[in-house]
Structures are given as C-alpha cells and as structure tokens.
Amino acid sequence: MSIETLPSYLCGAWRGGAGEGTPIADAVTGATVTRVSSEGLDLAGAVAYARGTGLAGLGELTFPQRAAALKAVAQALQERKQELYDLSARAGATRRDAAVDVDGGIGTALVYASLGRKGLPDSTLIVEDDPVPLGKGGTFAGRHILTTPRGIALQINAFNFPVWGMLEKFAPALLAGVPTIVKPATPTAYIAAHAVRIIAESGALPPGAIQLVSGSIPGVFDLLGGQDHIGFTGSAATAARLRCDPAVTHRSARFNAEADSLNCSILGPDAVPGQPEFELFADALVTEMTVKAGQKCTAIRRALVTANLIDAVSQAVEARLAKVVVGAPGAPGVTMGALVGLAQREDVRAAAARLASAGTTVYGDPNSVDVVGADAERGAFLSPLLLRVDDPARPEPHEVEAFGPVSTLLPYRGVGDLLDTVARGEGSLAGSVVSYDGDFVREVVLGAAAHHGRILVLDRDSAGESTGHGTPMPQLVHGGPGRAGGGEEEGGLRAVHAHLQRTAIQGGPAVLEAITTIHEQRNVEGEQR
Ligand code: NAP
C-alpha cells in the first residue's frame, strides 16, 4: 500500500509535495507513518501570502483581540488533544511524554493569551516608558514605541517538541501581529501538521496567520531580511549553519537560536543520604533521564555531586532506574517509550560510547534492553544509561550531548572546583541546585548564573509546587548563552516585544502626545469595557 505524502498548509490550503519524499518510520514498530516532501511547493508564494494577507489580517486586530484568537486556538487543541496523543505514541511518546508536549504547548498558549489580554493595550501600538526630556526648555523630548514589523516569523523546530515548540514560538508572534510559517523537524512533522490542521479547522485565526511546510525550505532564507524573525530550535551545528546565511549576516533578519546544552544538576554537600534533598536529587535525575526518553534540550546531562557522595548517589539512582519499564507507549507498566527513530538511537549510542570512554557505565547496556509490548530492534528502544566520570577535567562530559536517556555523574571538591566544572559546559539552558543550605545555594547560583538561562533551586520547602528542572515556564525566559544558542524565548511579554520593532521618537511634547494619544484613548476604552 502506498503511503501518502504529508501535505503542507500553504496559502490557506493543504498541498502535497511531489516525488517520493522522505519516509518517516513509526518509532515503535518501524512501519512507515508518512512521507515528507516539499518538492514543487510554491514556498515563495507562501512567504508573499504571509506578508500580504497574513499581515493585513492580523493588523486589523488589537492586542486583546489577538489574545482572544490565541485562546480559541488553545481551546480547539484542548478539545482534540487525544488525536495528538495518538500520533505522539507513534513517535515513541508515552502519555506522560505527550502531556509534556501537547498539554505543555496548550498551557503555554493559554498563558500568553492571558498575558496579552491583561498586559497589552487595546491597540496595535505599544508606547514604552514615560517621555524622556532631552532639552532644558521642555520643548524637546523622546519616547519609545513598539510597532509590528512588515515581515514574517519563520519558525524552525526540533523533532522532540512538535507541539510545544510550535506554540511557544507562535503565541508571541501572533500577539505581535506577525504571521508565522512553521517548518517542523521531519521526523515528527506529522504531529505538528495535525496540530496546524486543528488550528486551521477552528477558524480562530485570520487567513495567513499560520502556514506550515512539511519538508525542507529551499530558497526561503533568500526571501528574508530585516523585517523578518527566524526562531530556530535544534542542534548547535544547524544553528551555526543557519546563522551564517546572508539573510542574517547581510540583511539582518532577527535570528533567535535555542540549541543543545549540557545542563547540570548540582547536589549540595549538605544533602547526604537521609536528607530530603538527596531523594529529590535522585528523583529529578531519573525523571529527566526518562521523560521523552531523555530527548529534552533541558534534560540533566551532568549530575554534579561532592566526591564523598558519588557512590551513594550512584546507588540511589541505579535503584530507581531498575524500576523503569521500557516499551511501547500504552503497554502495561511501561514508563519509558522509544527514541524518535533508529537513526537517533544510533546517534545516542555513539555519543554514549564517547562519554563512556572517559569513565564507566554504571547502569544500562546501550545494546540491549528488555522491551514490553514491542520488538526491541524494530522499535527505537534504548535502556537508560547512567555513566560516571571520576575525572571532571575530561572534555567528553562537557562537550558530548547524548540526546537520549543518558546522564553522567561527576564529582566536585569545593565550590570553586564546582563552578569551574559548571562553566566547562560553555553555556546551558537550565541548571539546578538541590540543597537546603542557603549560603551554598546563593554562592552557586550567583557563580553559575552567567552560564545559564534558567536555574532552579530545589529543596524540601518548594518541592511540592516545583515545576522541575526540565520545564521551561512561559512566564520566564527560556534560552541560554554560548553553546545553548545565545537566544532568549518566552519570558512573558518579553517574547512579544522581541517580535516588535522598537523606535525612539524624538520631537516636541505635543507631537509626541499626538502620536501616542490614539493608543492611550483606546487603552482607556479597553479598560472600561
Ligand atoms: P537539527 O537536526 O538541528 O534540526 C532542527 C531543525 O532544523 C529541523 O527542523 C531541521 O529540519 C531544520 N534544518 C536542518 N537544516 C536546515 C536548513 N539548511 N535550513 C532550514 N532548516 C534546517 O535538530 P533535531 O535533531 O531536530 O533536534 C535535536 C537537537 O535540538 C538536540 O541537540 C537538542 O538539544 C536541540 N533542542 C534544543 C531545544 C531548545 O529549546 N534549546 C529544544 C529542543 C531540542 P529537518 O528535520 O527537515 O532536517
């Protein structure tokens, strides 16, 4: 039976690419799910449609009206999320994994809808701050305004979060009035495409507000420039390639990269066995290794513990990993699903071998795992792998990202040594400090902050409500310096502002008043409604 090509949503219609396309295998059974091709599609037409129809339609809506549209999008996805769970299972995701992606994405969209409704004016213009006097006589001043660029938001996503990754970029772009073209990663494009189908069928958005290309996007960067925003998530290697495109280097398209990183979690010296923080650390490490089979950009790759605790931590984590049941999503007892595909499994095995060359594998066998409800070789299953490297000066744990259920234990001796080790990751999305010692926590957080986009402090008091090491929150910044891409996404309305053009307007007070008054009157009306 021939498998149809996954269509793209362009210019308001679903269109199939030509040719054979790239076959996408079910992560659990190996059967072909779909084929992905953008061959022959009019991608230049899609960019023009976004710039014309999309921009015009969104420009008709004020910020709160866009927030209402976003809320309707989230509600439509909420009503049909089972369809997305079912497709996610084909990519190896358990129900818990799918919730991170699907519910996480819907929740993120709802948070942005709320921020847009409450925090943005009933206008298409934002006026920042108060007027800044620029002359002694009071006849000349300045003020900043934020307006919608005449461009598009191109989002290029990683395979591991087809729904969340799309919505966390789409929500701020929509609020900013910028039309989006989604380019999902090929291995999970069918999940992103289905989410866009649900969005399109909801009728919540003006035409051209969202489009999706299944497959590659040849020529699209040639059409982008200073009015456009490129939001990339994926590997550091791809980020480096795209960052060098003339669209970015010559025409100054905005480019935000979220790349891989070797995130650390630090156990404080106070957290000896028997202390709640010891258990919290071991639990969090196992959670981060196994949710989405470790295919999370924020997962803990380096677990740093004082040298005298490394044996005890290793035993506690091994005992927890022994309870992990690997297998088909939905099969009885399964707690960890498959990697996205066999090629990904080979990549992870190769990376784990490089890590193991610097130390030892203390739990798991990269070439063998008991699998429930599926064939261990046809599906992309892998055992969780806990490694231990006793020499933190070895480069491998700080350079090699095994994008799967893999983490490495490393010892430290004192805070200075710890901070040096943390810095060797050269920039991370997320770190965590698990300790009940306030002085230690303060010294480590302030010493490590420059290398991180986000740091979670976990202790007995906050654990009950803590959102965990690996979960970016839409209200807070997601991104990280250096290797993590140097970008900044989310962070509440900061992400909306990042899609707008800030312009300093200078002139007499009356002129400035005239430019901003319409906005402020509308704002007052909006508050009265
Ligand atoms: P990837 O291979 O770098 O691909 C990322 C995206 O870039 C995919 O959509 C890919 O499309 C696209 N792409 C590749 N070459 C391109 C080109 N020349 N022009 C336009 N698009 C291009 O990464 P991945 O394997 O999907 O994802 C895993 C990596 O992402 C991991 O390293 C992980 O750490 C990182 N990640 C980071 C974050 C974060 O928030 N920082 C989140 C998730 C994942 P195709 O699939 O069609 O090739």
Residues whose N, C-alpha, C, O or C-beta is under 5 A from the ligand:
A	BS01	NAP	I156 N157 A158 F159 K183 P184 A185 T186 P187 G215 T233 G234 S235 T238 E258 A259 D260 S261 C297 F403 A484
